[in-house]
Amino acid sequence: MLVFGRENRAPADLVLGSVQGESGQSDSVDDYVFELQSKLREAHHLARNHLRTAAERRKETYDVKVERATFTVGQWVWYLILTSAGTPSGPRSTTAHTLSSELYLRQIT
């Protein structure tokens, strides 16, 4: 059960109390499983929507504070080269990087 973005350690019926108008009993095991799956899907969908909205808000806040770097031709700049490695069964992850000083020759548009 999702509670404040974390798993609740106490049983839900102790924390929230009983729900009005709900008997708490399903007609069969199949009905219980179907209802539980529906509730879990809905909770997951709701959590994903809230996470997406929060991420968009964080990105907007970050983008406001970022200043675009401008360089002139002939200026020395630091250049970060990321080397990625991955396995056939796993995602690619950054394993090594190199930081070098480069001469800024021309702007690529």
C-alpha positions in Angstrom: 0.0 0.0 0.0 1.4 3.4 -0.9 1.5 5.8 2.0 3.5 9.1 1.5 5.6 7.4 -1.2 6.7 4.6 1.2 5.5 1.2 2.2 3.3 1.3 5.3 4.6 -0.8 8.2 1.3 -1.1 10.0 -1.7 -3.0 8.7 -3.9 -0.7 6.7 -7.1 -1.5 8.6 -5.4 -0.3 11.9 -4.1 2.9 10.3 -7.1 3.9 8.3 -9.9 2.1 10.1 -12.7 0.2 8.3 -14.2 1.5 5.1 -17.9 2.5 5.4 -20.2 0.3 3.4 -17.6 -2.4 2.6 -18.1 -5.8 4.1 -14.4 -6.9 3.7 -15.4 -10.3 2.3 -15.3 -11.4 -1.3 -17.6 -13.9 -2.8 -14.7 -16.1 -3.9 -10.9 -16.2 -4.1 -11.1 -15.3 -7.8 -13.2 -12.2 -7.0 -10.7 -11.2 -4.3 -7.7 -11.6 -6.7 -9.4 -9.7 -9.4 -10.3 -6.8 -7.0 -6.8 -6.7 -5.6 -5.2 -6.6 -9.0 -7.5 -3.8 -10.1 -6.7 -1.8 -7.0 -3.0 -2.4 -7.4 -3.1 -1.3 -11.0 -5.0 1.8 -10.1 -2.5 2.7 -7.3 0.4 2.1 -9.6 -1.2 4.3 -12.4 -1.9 7.1 -9.9 1.7 6.9 -8.4 3.2 7.0 -11.9 1.1 10.1 -12.9 2.2 11.9 -9.7 5.8 11.0 -10.3 5.7 12.2 -13.8 4.1 15.5 -12.7 6.7 15.9 -10.0 9.6 15.2 -12.4 8.2 17.8 -14.9 8.0 20.4 -12.0 11.6 19.6 -10.9 12.8 19.9 -14.5 11.1 23.3 -14.9 12.7 24.6 -11.7 16.1 23.3 -12.8 15.9 24.8 -16.3 15.1 28.2 -14.9 18.4 28.2 -12.9 20.6 26.9 -15.6 22.7 29.3 -17.6 23.7 28.4 -21.1 27.5 28.4 -21.6 28.8 30.5 -24.5 32.2 30.1 -26.0 34.2 32.1 -28.5 36.4 30.6 -31.3 39.9 30.1 -30.0 38.9 29.7 -26.4 40.2 26.7 -24.4 37.3 24.6 -22.9 37.0 21.4 -20.9 35.6 18.5 -22.7 34.1 15.5 -20.9 34.2 12.2 -22.8 31.9 9.5 -21.4 32.6 5.8 -22.1 29.6 3.5 -21.8 29.7 -0.2 -21.3 26.8 -2.6 -21.2 26.1 -6.3 -21.1 23.6 -8.1 -23.4 21.4 -8.8 -20.4 21.7 -5.4 -18.7 21.4 -1.7 -19.3 24.2 0.5 -20.4 25.9 2.3 -17.6 28.7 4.9 -17.5 31.8 3.2 -16.3 34.6 5.6 -17.2 35.2 9.2 -18.2 38.0 11.4 -19.4 38.3 15.1 -18.9 40.5 16.9 -21.4 41.3 20.4 -22.4 40.3 21.2 -26.0 40.6 24.3 -28.2 37.2 25.5 -29.4 37.6 25.8 -33.2 34.1 26.4 -34.5 30.4 26.2 -33.5 28.4 23.3 -34.7 24.7 24.2 -35.3 
